[in-house]
Amino acid sequence: YYSANLSFIFTELMEQNKIVSFGKVRGGFAIVGKGTSPYQLNTIYNTNPNFGGNGTSTVPNVLLNAELRPEITRSFEAGLDLRFLNGRVGLDFTYYNNLTKDQIFNVSQSGATGFTSRALNAGKVSNQGVELMLRGTAVKTKDFQWDINVNFAKNNNKVVELYTGTESIRLVALFGVALEARVGEAYGTIMGTDYVYDANGNKIVENGTYLTSEVKALGSVLADF
């Protein structure tokens, strides 16, 4: 891993004043890797409880991969730190842009191969967003000080690409709803069926039951902000 960071306190070059008491700009770049769980490179046997007094072992359903590469994240960040009125009011702003490639997934394949999925470096995901913190000292006396902090954060997440020929990877599914990684969508998009609506937004009923749509994106597990 390696990283580089640089900051500059520009108020050091300014005459002292009561309005802008401190100002700093900063920037940083880093590359970091991430491995995977143990025993993901070579096929091993799973040891199971004895059956009829005989020991049993099974081959896992996932075809493991001796050529797996670590996930790599490249991260860029820039920020601004300002303080006013001798530190009574402050603002801290950060922008970041992260790109993760070679994400490790178990990609589905035909069970006729003897395995239902295989471990692959199959994903590239981007994350970019902002973080903002406002702070201030509402009351300050000789014996008492009341500080207030308010913070806001927003992250935009997107699956940039998946393994060749793969448009989506199912992460988990339950009761007909699934979380998936889909190209062009947020990582963890909720996939499922919805009601069918008319032009006025009313649910359509046919033969006593609601009509349902084809499987489509219903939302994301990620908060808007």
N, C-alpha and C positions, 0 to 999 in steps of 0.2 A: 504494500500500500504506500502511497505517497500523497502529499498535499502541499499546497502553498497558500499562504495567507498574507495579505498586506492591508495595513490600515494607516490612515493619515488624519491627524488631529489638526484641522485647518484653523481652529481658533487660536492656536499657538502663534499664528502669523498675524493675528488681529489685535488691535488695542482692546484692553479689557473694557467691557461695557456691561450694563445691567440687563440688556435685552437678551443677547446670545452669550450665555456663560460657558457653553461647551459645544463643540461640534466635531464629529468624526465620521469619515466615510471608510468603508471596509469592503474587501472583496476576497474571495477564496475559491480554490479549485481543489478537488480531491478525487482520487480513484480508489475504490475499496472492493474487495472480493468477498464472496460468500460461498461456503461449501454446501454440502448436502448431508443427509442422515448417514450413519454408518452402514456399511454393507450394501452399497448401491452400485458397485462397479462389477462384481462378479456374482453369478447365480449361486445361491446357497440353498441348503435344505432347511425347512422349518421343522423343528422337532415338536411332535404332538404327544398328547397323553397315550399311554399304552392302550391297545385294543385286543381283547382276548388274551392278555398276557404277552402280547408281542409289541415291540416298539414300532412306532410309525413316524415317517417323515414325509413331507410334501414339498413340491416345488412351488414357489410363489406365483401368483397370477401376473406379476409384472416382470417383463423381460428387462433385466438390468443391463447396464451399458458401461463397458470399460473405458469408453472414450468421452465420458462426461467432462465438461469443462466447468470451472467455477463461474457463478454469476458475477458479473462485473457492473458496478454502478459508477458512472461519472457524474460528478456533482459540481455545480457552479452556484455561488451565492454572492449577493451584493447587499450592502446595508448602509443605513444612515442613522446616526445617533445624535439627537439635538437636545439641549437643555437650555431653558430660558429662566430669566428672573432669579439668578443665583441658585439655579437648581430646583426652584419651586415647581416648574412645569417641565415635562420631558416627553420626547417622542422617539420611538425606536422602530424603524421600518426595515424589513428584510424581504428580498426577492430571491427565490431559489429555482433552479432548473436541474432536475435529475433525470438521467436516462440509464435504465437497467437493461442489459442484454444477456443473452444466454440463460434466461430463467429456466429452471429445471421443472418439467412437468411429466406426469405419467400420461402419455398420449394413447387414446384408445386405438385398438387394432382388432382384426378378425380373430375370434377365439379359435378358428381352425389352425392357427399357427401354434397353439399350445399355450398362448399367453393372451390375456385380454387387453393388455396395454404394455407400453415400453417406456423406459425412462429416457428423456431426450432434453437437450438444450433447445427449447421450443418457443421462447417468448422474448419480446422486447417491449418494455413498458416505459412511458414517460410520466413524470410528475413535475408540475411546476405550479408555483403559487406564491402567495404573499403572507407575511405576518406583520401585524401592526400592534404596537403597545403604546398607550398613552398613560402617563403617570403624572400625578400632581400632589402637592401638599396643601390640603384644604385648610388645616389649622396648624400653626406652629407657634408655640410659646416657649418660655424658659423650661417648663416642666412637662410639656405635653406636645406631641406631634401626631397628626392624623394624615396618613398617606392613602391615596386612592389610585388603583391601577385598573385599567380596562384593556383587554386584549382582543384582537380579531385575527382569524386565520382562514384562508381559503386555499384549497388544493384542487388543481385540475389534473385528473388521472386519465390516461388513454393507453389502450393496448395498440401499439404501433404495428407489430407483425407477430405472426406465429409460425410454427413449422410449416415448410412448403406443403401446400395442398390442404392445410388445416385452417378453417375459418373460425373455429371456436373450440375451447377445451372446457369440459365440465369439471368444476371444482368440487361441488357437492350437490346432492339432490335429495329432496324429501317431499312426499305428498304431492308430486306433480309439479313442484317448483324447484328450479335449479339456480345455482350461482355459477356463472360462466366467465371465462376470459374470451372475449370476442373482439376481433379486429375492428378498430374504429370506435369501440365502446369503452366505458370505464371497466377496470378490472373488478370483478365481482358484480357484474350486471345481473339483475334478477330476471330470469326467463320463466314464462308461464303463460297460461291462457287468461283472457279477460272476457268481460261481457261484450256483446255486440250492441252498439248504440245507434239510435236513429239520428237524424240531422239536428234534433233539439237536445241531444244528450240523454235521452231516455233509454233504458234497457229494453231490448226487444224480447218479447215472449212468444214462443211458438209451441203449440200443442201442450200448453201448460208448464213449460220449462223455459228458462232463460237460454238464449242462444249464446254460445261461447266462440271466441275467436281462435285463430291458429296460434301456435306458440310464438310469443313476441317479447320484446324487452319491456318490462314493467317498471323498472327503476334501477337504482343503484344502492349498494350498502353504504356508499360514501355520503357524508353530509354535504349539503350545498356550501356551507361555511361553518 
